[in-house]
């Protein structure tokens, strides 16, 4: 999924970091990269309370965030 994100969306995700909740536009971008509306579920998870629905905060799943930021380090030539 990460490799199918638009360059701008990938940059926005990396800029926001893993601590901030995903904005609705980022959720839409993840869904699109995963194949369409709602297909990105599983790459992001609810953090905190699930109710009320309109107040849910979504974050990248930990392993997805690790892959996203590891890919960034690799593309920048950073090694561990």
Secondary structure, DSSP 4 states (H G I P E B T S, - for coil): -GGGS-HHHHHHHHHHTTTSPPPHHHHHHHHHHHTSTTTTBTTEEEES---SGGG-EEEE-HHHHHHHHHHHHHHHT---
